[in-house]
Structure formats: structure tokens, C-alpha cells
């Protein structure tokens, strides 16, 4: 299972030139323009190592989440294409392939206690 850290979701900024940043190895990295995010949909971003991707999600309340894009059950980088929802007040994304749900705050799989994905601290900067 991927090591996960629990972080509070970031809130969004409304400036047209705002960008999304992820904390990687102790420093903040700009990964995309905040305007690319649509509430209820995911966006995949390639991380600097060129092998990993993060999936960014903006919920309808304006909270930002970032998790690994790789589905641990299929190995495919598809979580950014999943369906966003909530269960018992917890935001999740359901994999578009096998439908397992991953908590957007903790990365924990809601359907299998043995699985999970990594989470990233994310923020929107004006």
C-alpha cells in the first residue's frame, strides 16, 4: 500500500492567473493553471520525474484535492477520469475501470482496506 498523509483540502482562489501547486519533496511546484479545473471533474498532471502523475480534483464547494493518478487495482493512470462523489460526508473518486472508491482526503480505498493511493498537499496561488 502506498504511504498516505492526511492533509486538509486546499481552497481555491478566483484570480484568472491563479495556478495550482503541489508540495513535492518539501517544496511547492506549479503544475497547472487553476482555470483548467472544473468542479466535479479531474485533471491529470505529469510530475517532474516523468513517470508519475497526480490527479487534481475541485469539488463543488471549491475545495482542491490531489492524489496519485494510478489506479492500484488495474495499474492504469486513470483516476483523474473517475466519478467524483461523497459517502458519509467523505469526498471520493471512483475509478473509471473497476469502480473502487478512493477518499480524496486520505487516499484510502473505501472498498478494500488493503489498498490506497498517495495524496499530495495542494494549493491555489494567485
C-alpha positions as CSV (number, residue, x, y, z in Angstrom):
1,X,0.0,0.0,0.0
2,X,1.2,3.5,-0.8
3,X,2.1,5.6,2.1
4,X,-0.5,8.3,2.6
5,X,-0.5,11.5,4.5
6,X,-3.7,13.2,5.6
7,X,-3.9,16.8,4.6
8,X,-6.7,19.3,4.7
9,X,-8.0,20.2,1.3
10,X,-6.9,23.5,-0.2
11,X,-9.4,26.2,-1.1
12,X,-9.4,27.9,-4.4
13,X,-8.6,31.4,-5.5
14,X,-10.7,33.3,-8.1
15,X,-7.9,35.2,-9.9
16,X,-7.8,34.5,-13.6
17,X,-4.0,34.0,-13.4
18,X,-4.1,31.6,-10.4
19,X,-2.1,28.4,-10.5
20,X,-2.3,25.0,-8.8
21,X,0.8,23.9,-6.8
22,X,1.7,20.6,-5.2
23,X,4.2,20.1,-2.4
24,X,6.8,17.7,-3.6
25,X,9.9,16.8,-1.7
26,X,9.4,19.8,0.7
27,X,8.9,22.5,-2.0
28,X,6.0,23.8,-4.0
29,X,5.7,23.0,-7.7
30,X,3.3,24.7,-10.1
31,X,1.5,22.0,-12.0
32,X,-1.2,23.8,-14.0
33,X,-3.4,26.9,-14.3
34,X,-6.3,26.9,-11.8
35,X,-8.6,27.7,-14.7
36,X,-8.1,24.2,-16.0
37,X,-10.1,22.8,-13.1
38,X,-13.8,22.2,-13.4
39,X,-15.8,21.4,-10.3
40,X,-16.7,17.7,-10.2
41,X,-14.0,16.7,-12.8
42,X,-10.4,15.6,-12.6
43,X,-7.3,16.8,-14.3
44,X,-4.1,14.7,-14.7
45,X,-0.7,16.3,-14.4
46,X,2.7,14.8,-15.1
47,X,5.1,15.1,-12.2
48,X,8.8,16.1,-12.7
49,X,10.2,12.6,-12.7
50,X,8.2,12.0,-15.9
51,X,6.9,8.6,-14.6
52,X,4.2,9.6,-12.0
53,X,1.1,11.6,-12.4
54,X,-1.2,13.3,-10.0
55,X,-5.0,13.6,-10.3
56,X,-6.4,17.0,-9.3
57,X,-10.0,17.5,-8.3
58,X,-12.0,20.6,-7.4
59,X,-15.3,19.9,-5.6
60,X,-18.4,21.9,-6.0
61,X,-17.6,23.7,-2.7
62,X,-14.3,24.9,-4.2
63,X,-12.0,22.5,-2.2
64,X,-8.9,21.2,-4.1
65,X,-7.6,17.6,-3.7
66,X,-4.6,15.9,-5.2
67,X,-4.0,12.1,-5.3
68,X,-1.9,9.7,-7.3
69,X,-3.5,9.2,-10.7
70,X,-2.5,5.5,-10.9
71,X,-5.3,3.0,-10.0
72,X,-3.6,0.4,-7.8
73,X,-6.1,-2.3,-8.9
74,X,-5.5,-2.0,-12.7
75,X,-2.2,-0.2,-12.8
76,X,-3.6,2.3,-15.3
77,X,-3.2,6.1,-14.8
78,X,-7.0,6.8,-14.9
79,X,-8.2,8.1,-11.6
80,X,-8.4,11.7,-13.0
81,X,-11.2,10.3,-15.2
82,X,-13.2,8.9,-12.4
83,X,-16.5,9.9,-11.0
84,X,-16.5,12.3,-8.0
85,X,-18.9,11.8,-5.2
86,X,-19.3,11.6,-1.4
87,X,-20.0,8.8,1.0
88,X,-20.9,9.6,4.7
89,X,-19.7,13.1,4.1
90,X,-16.3,12.0,2.7
91,X,-15.3,13.1,-0.8
92,X,-14.2,10.3,-3.1
93,X,-13.3,9.5,-6.7
94,X,-14.5,6.1,-8.2
95,X,-12.1,4.5,-10.6
96,X,-13.5,4.5,-14.1
97,X,-12.3,0.9,-14.7
98,X,-13.1,-1.2,-11.7
99,X,-15.2,1.3,-9.7
100,X,-13.3,1.2,-6.4
101,X,-13.7,4.4,-4.5
102,X,-10.7,6.4,-3.1
103,X,-11.1,9.0,-0.4
104,X,-9.8,12.3,-1.8
105,X,-8.6,13.5,1.6
106,X,-6.7,10.4,2.8
107,X,-6.2,8.2,-0.3
108,X,-7.8,5.2,1.5
109,X,-9.8,2.8,-0.7
110,X,-13.3,2.8,0.7
111,X,-13.9,-0.7,-0.8
112,X,-10.7,-2.5,0.2
113,X,-8.8,-1.8,3.4
114,X,-5.6,-3.2,1.9
115,X,-5.4,-0.6,-0.9
116,X,-5.0,3.2,-1.2
117,X,-3.3,5.9,-3.2
118,X,-0.9,8.6,-2.2
119,X,-2.1,12.1,-1.6
120,X,-0.4,15.4,-2.2
121,X,-0.7,18.7,-0.3
122,X,-2.2,21.2,-2.9
123,X,-2.9,24.9,-3.0
124,X,-4.1,27.5,-5.4
125,X,-1.9,30.6,-5.7
126,X,-2.9,33.9,-7.2
